[in-house]
């Protein structure tokens, strides 16, 4: 072998040795180099465990960011970035959504599978931070949906949380509980991001199995937050103005004697008995039982609600109308109980058009559109006449069509027009509703659901279907919609001139005070909107509620804070009970919330009663006392009705009248103030005792809003009343 050949071979061997060394170096360090391990994770994890009742066991190696997957839509990219130095974690995952798919899980971010088994009943606890770097939303907010699930069909869920986040880091806690066994490698969490274009960063992910025997109340939780929660939020004054305008009317009581003469100083009592607006609940079969709990349940239903929704589910063959239980007797019996107690009721639901919610025999017609159409018609012909017999005033005809459309895929979307016409043909009385979720849920609604809801509404209206209203399900978790967003969505769907109902309301949280505060704000916003006519809770007693945390009454029948909020709004703040005396013309007038009233008048030893219904255009009730007296010949003290009267009309558009009768002669002053205390009118007066004074005021130059008028009488006493200008 020549020296030259030996040298060449030596050089080759040196190169080979370097390659081997590099390979060894990669094998030694590559895992650390390319695993994208967060160097701050261990210290971060230790700091979080301090706040937990048990340390728990990591479900997988949370420090290794390379184990997470991302995809499911065109242009979905993922990269690891360094976190801000102020954050407790060192690295974050940046996710870009440049194009969304047909579903909210396109794209989605997925965790590694569980490296340890999860037993039935185990509590899982997740901690992470999230923020929006970019967003197609004008507000700059990002949107996602966190879902703990089996990682193969049927994708069984363990827990979830809707996510709304801003450019600032938001810390999120999620609690889930396993309802079955999950062996190693069978479960994960996923974050759906397919709502709109956005760039998101996620960091500090901790996934723990805390085991069993954990009280969720002992775990850290997200403080409830919603836009508009502050006491001085602008929407509150606007809502109060709308409530005064749309939910109240003028009630006039005229009192006369048997000769038709007006009676002065008759005692008038106005007592509200029922709201025109609907406040309802979904019904439980407890109403058909006689246990102690059942009796308490029925008492609360009758005390709290003036509307109800009662079940008429098809079911999947294992439950519902076609199930092996007693639904075909219990469903009509529940409707009968409500009819017997004069509670207007809606049936839920005639058609839930998915194989998931229909008994298997319907799927036998999967390749026979006409046969499927006829089978569903037979169901309607069976159930709708029962509803007519039981006095149902409404039906949810179709439920959740955005995600449940197997039947429409076979028969075409126009089948929905046929269903509404068919139900109306069978019973023309009830109002027919289209019900959908994710219109307000998930922090303010899912754009794809909202767009599809509009598509189906327009399909029905353009097809001449007798659509009478739209239902917005509101099963909220801790990702609550802002109140301005709620009003924006209501306004968006009000353009169809259909009654809007909140059909399924609850808030799944253990934060009872936050739950009560949001209930107050949400109910106020909905009640203030002129397009709405009903709010229905999806149950109210913890012992028989599909989401027990959403109840108003605990299992032991003690009341939660949201119960106090509900009763205060419905039976106090929005309730009218008034008393007063008729004036010289026999008139007593007041302004009350729309609904049913009992009016009683007492005079000269007689008391007469009259029922009245106060509608938007007002009501006048005339009562006759069987006496010849008029009250005019009583002592001078009662001849004149002294003091300032409520302005009329109120609310008013451009002008209003203020009247008063002074009890002393001398100087007086009338002043008017805006809601922020600014004086907008002032006038010095010289008045005489017992002579009525009338001032007509023009407000054409002033903006809409609440105003206060103050009258200082000659005796130095001041009277102040509120009035409402609406342009």
Buried (B, 14 or more C-beta within 10 A) or exposed (E): EEEEEEEEEEEEEEEEEEEEEEEEEEEEEEEEEEBBBBEBBEEBBEEBEEEBEBBBEBBBBBBBBBBBBBEBBEEBEBEBEEBEEEBBBBBBBBBBBEEBBEBBBBBBBBBBBBEEBBEEBBBBBBBBBBBBBBBEBEEEBBBBBBBBBBBEEEEBEBBBBBBBBBBEBBEBBBBBBBEEEBEEBBBBBBBBBBBBBBBBBBBBBBBBBBBEEBEEEEBEBBEBBBBBBEEEBEBBEBBBBBBBBBBBBBBEBBBBBEEEBBBBBBBBBBBBEEBBBBBBBBBBBBBBEEEEBBEBBBEBBEEBBBBBBBBBBBBBBEBBBBBEEEBBEBBBBBBBBBBEEEBBBBBBBBBBBBBEBBBEEBBEBBEEBEEBBEBBBEBBEEBBEBBEEBBBBBBBBBBBBBBBBBBBEBBEBEBBBBBBBBBBEBBEEBBBBBBBBBBBBBBBBBBBBBEBBBEBBEBBBEBEBBBBBBBBBBBBBBBBBBBBBBBEBBEBBBEBEBBBBBBBBBBBBBBBEBBBBBBBBBBBBBBBBBBBBBBBBBBBBBBBBEBBBBBBBBEEBEEBBBBBBBBEBBBEEBBBEBEBBBBBEBBBBBBBBBBBBEBBBBBBEBEBEBEBBBEBEBBEBEBBBEBEBBBEEEEEEBBBBBEBBBBBBBBBEEEBBBBBBBBBEBEBEBBBBBEEEEEBBEEEBEBEEBEEBEBEBEBEEBEBBBBBBBBBBBEEEEEEBEBBBBE
